[in-house]
Amino acid sequence: MTSKSLIDGPAVAGKSDIWPLLAILRFFFAAWVLFDHTYNFGPADRAMPIFTKSGLVAVMCFFVISGYSIHHSIAHRPDGYGARRFWRIAPINVLAVAIGYVAYVVLGLSGGYGTPPVAPSALTWIGSLLLLECVLPVTIPFLFPAWSLSIEVLYYFAAPTLVKSKNSFAIPAAALLSAILFVRWPYIRDEYIAQPTYFVSAAALLWAWLAGWLAYSHRGHRPMLVAFTAAGILGIWTQAKFFGIVDFESGAANVLAWFLTLVVVFLDVRVPLSRELRAIANYLGDISFPLYLLHYPVLFAVTSSIFKRHPEWNYGIVQVIIALISAVLAYHFVDRPLRSGTKQTSRTRDTVINYPSPVADTN
């Protein structure tokens, strides 16, 4: 589906800055994807109401926020960048794979949505652990949201090179070529952009991530804002069915979500919040990544077990509650403890070598 995309979001201290707003957006888009997927795990008349029955635009907005925050992370605090990225994504991904493995292999659950048509091989499980979904055909149906995370990992590897070429024309040129591929994709293959492997999906979505990256270094650049807005609208138009557009309202929801996300990062929108509201916003942003990545294997396990015995419980609101509880538990007992330990180690090292105090982040 991760940030700050799903998986990033500095909790910057200050009276008025962009990060709490980005945290709220991350949670909003994670909830969008979750609500959309309640249609996959139960009767449509029991699912949650949502703007469109597609989370593709939410994922694109995640990429924008990710590009913005990763640029901040590596430019502001390059030391330890790789370690921060690893500890931010690996534990939750391992947990997602473990939940799916225990449910499908150990407990033998099946019959619910997401059941693989063919039992995954050992190499497929390893590929999922290594987040190779966009490189090789190793996607397991009940781990489907990891497709976007596998793409982001490739972008993380590119970030150290990009930050050294801040004003290079190659970056907007790459964004242009990627946008052309995305807009033209339905004429190349009538397939959801999450499906193609061998780096194709990563190439086709790079422009969305670069929109955030360029927004960080070109704040207030209205021509870029207009260009990326237009590219998004064209892509939404050519891939309307993959964006779940069936009427004016669903089309407007996609376009508005895309446009407002770009406005926030390019115009550096800042929202003054009280300490309490900032804490709430940042917390919602923190649980957005586990919410996005874990809800699919968790709902697969639930619909293949409890809901099969008690189908009357299978309502969208129940799915949302279960997914939120899973995300909160994962954040407090897996994500936060591991990242807090590595962050403390990094800060201690920085103090020893007299680095200036960086802006606090949770990368």
Secondary structure, DSSP 8 states (H G I E B T S, - for coil): ----STT------SSEESHHHHHHHHHHHHHHHHHHHTTTSS-GGGS---S-S--HHHHHHHHHHHHHHHHHHHHH--TTHHHHHHHHHHHHHHHHHHHHHIIIIIS---SSTT--SS---HHHHHHHHTT-TTTSS---GGGTTHHHHHHHHHHHHHHHHHHTTTT-THHHHHHHHHHHHHHHHHHH--S-TTS-TTTHHHHHHHHHHHHHHHHHHSTT-HHHHHHHHHHHHHHHHHTTTTTT--SHHHHHHHHHHHHHHHHHHHTT--EE--HHHHHHHHHHHHHHHHHHHHHHHHHHHHHTTHHHH-GGG--HHHHHHHHHHHHHHHIIIIIHHHHHHHHHHHHHHHHHTT---------
